[in-house]
Amino acid sequence: MNSLLAYLKKPLILGIFAGILGFGLGLSWGWGIQPVQWKDAPPSLLHAVYQEDYLRMTIDSYGLNGNQSLAVKRWESLGELAKGSLETIQQNPGSQDPTLIMQFSNLVLSNVEVATPITVTETPAASSSSSTGRVALIALAILAILVVLYAVIKFLKPHKPNTSLGAGTPTQQAGDYSRQVEMTDYSAIGEQSPIAQFVTTYVSGDDLFDDSFSIDSASGEFLGECGIGISETIGVGDPKKVSAFEVWMFDKNDIQTVTKVLMSAHAYNDPSTYQRLQAKGEPIMVERGQRVTLETATLQMIATISEIEYGQGALPAESFFNRVTLELAIWQKTSPIG
């Protein structure tokens, strides 16, 4: 509903939506609730085939009763297409008497008058649908109008942005959580300061979570990359229920990327899952405050698990993550750390 209202706040989208809605309501009313039924239509509105049939019957009637005024009146009721129908009959009289056709032709063509306009009356027809169907259509129309009115009110009402923590998309929430984390001051605890330090957060619903960072020296030289991404999920449905992450580091001076798998308690204690993920890297059960070390030829990274929150639901306890925050700190091996 929120995403729909967000789209409706755009004037162009709102205009298109209102136009489509109005068109739909008009069709519903005109075809379902109160359709128009035509009656007393003149012969001039008939299909050409039926106009020809009507004119043949008029000629036959004239041959039987000889009523000239009635014949002319019926002729004039065909309007502008009368001559065309008469020519067709003259060319193909069929079972009719050609002499009678000629007499009728002489009569009507010698008495051409301006035809009196015939008014076509249209009256609302009784709905062919049942009373229940009509009530349902009316209710639907009222509901649609209320939705449009609500959208217009929301559009015109001043919007107050929600600045509370956790508001917005999963990616936005993750950014909010990461900004709340106070990164470790290694120099304050007597250790060498890292050359690079990052904070990344996963929030449930970010099914494409894959965060990476460039590792550069103090002089700006590219040394490698590090990051974290989804490694394993459990269960079905959306959003994905993430049960393991891959934290990795690439060293430009090394031939391979070092990877470790951070697993939920349930995944870590499940033998089949443990064995399957072990092929990707060293399995580690996630615990708050835990420090995971990755080393390459010239780099060393400590991934500290700052925050962890398991999801709740029908799946086993502690089987998937609702939120995980990691702090990544990287040193060059020439700079010893405590």
PADO-808811 format. One record per residue: residue in three letters; x, y, z of N, C-alpha, C in turn. Coordinates in pm, whole numbers, plus 50000, padded with zeros to 5 digits. Example, Ala and Ser with C-alpha at 12.3 -4.5 7.8 and 13.67 -1.06 7.14 Angstrom:
BEGIN
ala513194943150780512304955050780513204967050780;ser512854977550708513674989450714512905000350787;
***
This chain:
BEGIN
met500834988050000500005000050000500875012550000;asn501965012150078502855023750085503515026549951;ser503895015649880504525017649749503535023649650;leu502255019449658501235024949569501055039849595;leu500995043549723500825057749757502035065949712;ala503205059849719504405066949674504325070149526;tyr503815060649446503645063149303502575073749278;leu501485073149358500385082449336500745096749373;lys501835098549445502265112049480502865119349360;lys503145112049254503645118149131502435122849049;pro502355135749015501185140948944500855133248816;leu501875129648738501625122648613500995108948639;ile501565101648735501035088348768499615089548822;leu499385099548907498045101548964497035104548855;gly497435112948758496525116248648496185104148563;ile497205095948532496975083848453496075074148529;phe496355072648658495555063448740494095068048746;ala493895081148766492525086448773491805084648640;gly492525086648528491905084748397491485070348374;ile492375060948408492045046748391490885042848481;leu490905047848605489835044648698488495050248649;gly488515062648601487285068648550486745061148428;phe487665057048340487255049348223486635036048264;gly487265029548363486735016648410485375018048476;leu485215028648557483925030848622482835034048519;gly483215041748417482235044948313481765032548239;leu482715023748206482335011248139481465002548229;ser481825001948358481044993748451479614998848461;trp479465012048465478125017848477477345016148346;gly478005019248235477305019148107476965005248056;trp477794995248091477564981748040476934972448142;gly477194975048272476694965748373475554970848457;ile475614983548497474604988748590473414994748516;gln473675003348419472585010048349472885010648199;pro472844999248131473154999147988472055006047906;val472415010847787471465017447696470915007247598;gln469595007547580468954998647483468315007147374;trp468625003647251468075011047137466745004747096;lys465755013447064464485008447012463935018546912;asp462965013946835462345022346731463375027746632;ala464385019646601465395023946504464805023946364;pro465075034146281464525034746145465265025146052;pro464675021645939465335012745842466675018245793;ser466855031445799468115037345752469315033045835;leu469075027745956470175023246042470455008446027;leu469675001645941469884987345922471124984745836;his471614972445845472704968245757472194968145613;ala473114970045517472724970945376471914958845330;val472264947045380471544934845341470094935545387;tyr469904940145513468544940845566467764952545505;gln468464963045464467784973945392467244968945258;glu468014960545192467544954845065466314946145088;asp466354937945195465204929445226463974938045256;tyr464204949045331463094957945366462484964145239;leu463354968245145462854974445023462114964344935;arg462564951944932461854941544856460454939344914;met460384939145049459064937545111458174949645082;thr458784961545076458024973545043457444972744901;ile458264967744808457804966244668456674956044661;asp456834944744733455784934544733454484940144791;ser454624948044900453444953944963452744963544867;tyr453534971344795452974980844698452234973444587;gly452794961944547452134954144442450804948444488;leu450654946244619449414940344671448354950844699;asn448754962044764447734971744805447684984244718;gly448734986844638448744998344550448755011644622;asn449095011844750449095024244830450375031944800;gln450225042544718451405050044675452045058044788;ser451225064644870451775072844979452535064245079;leu452005052345108452695043345201454005038345141;ala453985035645011455205030944944456285041644947;val455885054244919456855065244920457405067445061;lys456515066545160456955068545299457985058045340;arg457715045645303458645034845336459975036545261;trp459875041145139461085043845059461935054545125;glu461285065345167462025076445229462655072545362;ser462065062645430462615058645560463985052045548;leu464345047845425465665041945404466765052345392;gly466385065045373467375075645369468215075545243;glu469485079745257470365081645142470725068545072;leu470635057445143471035044645084469905037845007;ala468745044544999467595038344932467875035844784;lys468485045744716468745044344573469675032644545;gly470695031144628471635020144608470945006644622;ser470065005444721469344992744740468414990044622;leu467765000844571466844999144457467614994844333;glu468785000644309469574996744193470004982144203;thr470324977744324470704963644343469544954344309;ile468344958244350467164949944322466844949944173;gln467024961644109466754962343965467724953443887;gln468964952943931469954944743862469774929843893;asn469194927044008468984913044047467594911644107;pro466564911344022465194911044072464844898044144;gly465554887344114465254874644179463874869744140;ser463054866344240461704861044214460664872044199;gln461074884744212460124895744203459874899544056;asp458714905444034458284909443899459054921943857;pro459864921243751460624932943705459724944743671;thr458514941743620457584952543585457144960043710;leu456864952543818456464958743943457604967044000;ile458814961943986459974969344036460114982543961;met459874982143828459974994243747458895004243786;gln457664999343809456575008243850456905014943984;phe457425006944076457785012444208458895022844193;ser459865019844105460975029044084460485042344027;asn459585041643929459055053943869458295062143972;leu457575055044061456775061944162457665069444260;val458635062444318459415068644426460385079144372;leu460915076744251461875086344198461195099044149;ser459905098044120459175110044077458565117444195;asn458675111644311458115117944431459185119744539;val460405123144494461495124844590461235137244674;glu461145135544800460915146444893461945145545005;val462075156445073462985156345187462355148145298;ala463045137945335462505129045437462445135945572;thr461365133145640461215138745774462165131645869;pro462985139345943463935132946035463205124046134;ile463745112546155463155102946248463995102646373;thr463375105246482464095105746609464285091846665;val465505089046701465815076246762465775077846912;thr464955070046973464795071147119465625060647188;glu466385064947284467155055447363466675056147506;thr466395045047558465895044547695466745035047775;pro466945038347899467715029247983467015015747992;ala467775005447967467204992047976467364986848116;ala466484978148151466614971748281467864963248281;ser468574963648386469824956148394469564941448379;ser470344935448287470194921148265470864913048374;ser471714919748450472384912548558471464911748678;ser471774903148766470974901248886471174912948981;ser470274914049079470374924749177471684923849254;thr472104911749281473354909949355474534915249276;gly474564912349146475644917449062475654932449054;arg474464938549047474384953149040474894959449169;val474484953849282474944959049411476464957849422;ala477004946549374478454944549381479194954849297;leu478674957749177479314967749091479254981649153;ile478114984949213477984998049278478964999149395;ala479054988249474479974988349587481424989749540;leu481754982949430483104983949375483394998049328;ala482415004249264482605018049216482815027549333;ile482025025849440482175034549558483545032549622;leu483975019849631485275016849690486395023249609;ala486295022249476487325028149391487385043349408;ile486225049549419486185064149440486835067749573;leu486565059849676487165062549807488675061049803;val489155051049728490605049149716491245061249649;val490605066149542491145077849473491145090049565;leu490045092049639489975103349731491065102449838;tyr491265090349889492295088449991493685091649935;ala493925086949811495225089549748495435104449726;val494375111449685494495125949663494775133149794;ile494085128949902494295135250032495735132950079;lys496205120550062497585117550102498585125550020;phe498245127549892499145135049805499225149749845;leu498065155349883498025169549919498515172150061;lys498465161950146498875163650285500395164950292;pro500915174650365502375176150378502995163450434;his504095159550373504755147150412505865150050513;lys505825142650623506875143950724507765131750716;pro509005133450677509885121850664510095114950797;asn510145101750791510375093650910511865091750930;thr512375098051031513815097551055514185087351163;ser513215079651209513505069951314514355058651260;leu515145052551348516045041751309515245029851259;gly515645024151148514975012351096513905015350995;ala513645028150966512615031450867513195030450728;gly512355027250631512795026650492513025012350446;thr513705011050333513994997950276515034990750361;pro515174977450342516214970250417517604976250397;thr517914980650276519224986650251519394999650329;gln518325007850333518385020250409518505017450559;gln517765007450605517855003750746519274999250781;ala519864991350691521224986650715522194998350727;gly522035008250640522885020050648522715027450780;asp521455028350828521205034950957521895027551071;tyr521775014251071522405006351177523935007751172;ser524495007451052525955008451040526465021851093;arg525705032451067526145045651114526065046951266;gln525275038351329525145038851475526305031751546;val527045023751470528115015851531529365024451551;glu529915023951669531165030951698532325021351672;met533125024551572534215015551534535285014851643;thr535915003451649536935000951751538135010251733;asp538555016551841539755024951840540915016251886;tyr541605010051790542665000651824543845007451892;ser544105019851855545225026751919544955029052067;ala543675030552103543325032952244543545020652329;ile543555008852264543764996552341545184991152318;gly546044999952268547444996352255547794988252132;glu546954988452031547234981051909547464990651793;gln548104985551690548384993551571547064997151501;ser546945009451459545735013651388545685006951250;pro544525002351207544424995751076544555005950963;ile544925001050845545025009850728543645012450668;ala542685003750701541315005550652540354999450752;gln539195005550765538215000950863536805003850808;phe535954993550808534614994850751533584988450843;val532344992850830531214986650900530144983350797;thr529614971350803528564967050711527474959750788;thr526234961250745525094955250814524174948350715;tyr523754936450753522704929450677521404930550755;val520304933850684518974934250742518074925150660;ser517264917050726516374907850657515524915150554;gly515454909550436514734915750325515664920550215;asp516954922250250517954926150149518474913350084;asp517664907749993517984894649934519194895049842;leu519644906949804520814908149716522024913349793;phe522014911549923523104916750006524454911449960;asp525354920549926526714917049883527534929849892;asp528214931750004528934944250031530434941950014;ser531104951049945532544949649924533214963249938;phe534504963049974535254975349999536654974149940;ser537164985349892538524985849838539514988449952;ile540614981149950541654982850051542804990549987;asp543075002350039544135010949985545125014550096;ser546355016850055547375021150151547185035850184;ala547965040850278547865054950316548195064150198;ser549025059250107549405067249990548415065849875;gly547385057549893546375055749790546605043849700;glu547635035949728547925024149645546895013249671;phe546395007349564545414996549577546114983949626;leu545594978249737546184966349795545304954049779;gly544004956049771543104944649759541664948749786;glu540834938949815539424941249845538974931749954;cys537874935350018537264926550117535754928550112;gly535024919250172533574920750170532874909150234;ile531544909450222530694899050280529454897550192;gly528984885350177527784882750097527034870650150;ile525844868550098525014857350141525604844250088;ser525694834350176526244821350137525194810450137;glu524234810950231523264800050245521954805550299;thr520844799750253519524803250305518814790550350;ile517764792450427516984781150477515504783950453;gly514734773450427513304775250405513004780850267;val511744784750249511294790050120510544803050144;gly510224809750034509444822150042510324834350056;asp509674845950044510344858850057509954865550187;pro510894873050249512284874450206513094861950236;lys514294861250178515144849750202515524848850349;lys515604836550398516014834150537517494830350534;val518354840150558519804838150546520334830950669;ser521034819850645521584811950755523104812250759;ala523744817950657525214818550656525694829450561;phe526834835450596527474845750514528894841350481;glu529404846550370530814844650335531534857950353;val532514858250443533344870150458534684866850392;trp535174876050308536324872750225537294884550215;met538514881350172539514891850149540384887750031;phe540604897349942541454895349824542704903849839;asp543844897549814545144904349822545744904249682;lys546074916049631546604916549494547944909249483;asn548604907249598549894900349597549764885449626;asp548534880649636548304866549665547544860449547;ile547614847349535546984840749420545574836149450;gln545144837049574543814832249607543114841849702;thr541784840949703540954848849793540644840349916;val540874845950033540624838850158539174840950199;thr538494830150235537074830850271536814822950398;lys535944828550482535434821250598533914822650599;val533244812150647531794811650643531244813950784;leu530464824650799529844827850927528454821850929;met528214812251018527004804251016526144806751139;ser524824804951121523914805351235524174793151322;ala523694793751446523914782551538523294769651484;his522114770751426521444758851373522214753151254;ala522664761851163523404757151046524734750851088;tyr525384756851187526694751851232526554737951294;asn525454735551364525264722851433524554712351348;asp524204716151224523584706451133524704700251048;pro524964687151063526114680950995526114682750844;ser524954681150779524924682150633525234696350586;thr524664706350655524924720350620526384723850646;tyr526894719350760528284722150796529234716650690;gln528984704150650529864697750551529774704650415;arg528574708850377528394715350248529094728950244;leu528974736650351529564750050353531064749750381;gln531544738750435532974737650464533804738550337;ala533194734750224533914735450096534164749850053;lys533394759450107533564773450070534604780550155;gly534804775550276535754781950367535564776550507;glu536394780950598536324776150736534994780250800;pro534194770550847532914773850910533124779651051;ile532384790251081532474796651213531064800051258;met530714796251381529394799651434529404814051484;val528414821651440528364835851472527974837951618;glu528754846451685528464850451822528794865251837;arg528014872151914528244886451932529594888951999;gly530344898551943531654902051996532784893251945;gln532444883151867533454873951816534344880751713;arg535644877351714536604882951618537104871651529;val536934873451399537334863451301538504869151220;thr539584861651213540794866451146540964859751010;leu541264867850909541584863050775542954868450737;glu543794859850680545154863950643545474859850501;thr546194868750433546714865850299548224867950304;ala548854868850189550304870250184550774883050252;thr550064894150230550534907050284549484914350367;leu548284908450380547214915350452546644906550563;gln546124913250664545434906350772544164914250804;met543044907050817541774913550846541124907150968;ile540594915551055539804910851168538374915451147;ala537464905551138536034908451125535394906551262;thr534924917451319534304917151451532784917451436;ile532124907851497530664907251490530114916451598;ser529694928451557529244938651652527834935951703;glu526934932151614525534929751651525034917351579;ile524144910051645523514898451583522094897251638;glu521164894651548519764892751588519164881951501;tyr518684871351565518074860351490516614863551457;gly516154857651347514754859251308513864849551383;gln512584852651386511584844351454510604838851351;gly510054827051379509074821451287508954806451303;ala508444800051197508194785651202509474777451189;leu510544783451141511804776251125512454773751261;pro513414764551266514084761651394514694774051456;ala514824773851589515394785151661516844787551617;glu517214800351610518574804651574519034798251443;ser518104797951346518434791951217518694802351108;phe518154814351124518394824751023518494838351091;phe519144847651020519444860651078518404871151039;asn518054879351135517244891051107518134903251083;arg519264903551155520214914651137521584910251186;val522614914151111524004911551150524834923751112;thr525654928551206526554939851180527984935451203;leu528844938151105530254934451114531134946851099;glu532234946751174533274956951158534484950051098;leu534974955350987536124949550918537314958950933;ala538394953850990539624961751008540774954450940;ile541564961750859542624955450778543964961950809;trp544984953350819546364957850839547254951750731;gln548344958750700549404952550624550284944650720;lys550744933350677551484924650768552804930650813;thr553264940650745554484947450790554224955850913;ser552934958150944552564965751063552004956051165;pro552764952151265552284942151362551114947351442;ile550234938051477549084941451561549144933051686;gly548454937251790548504930151916547694917551915;
***
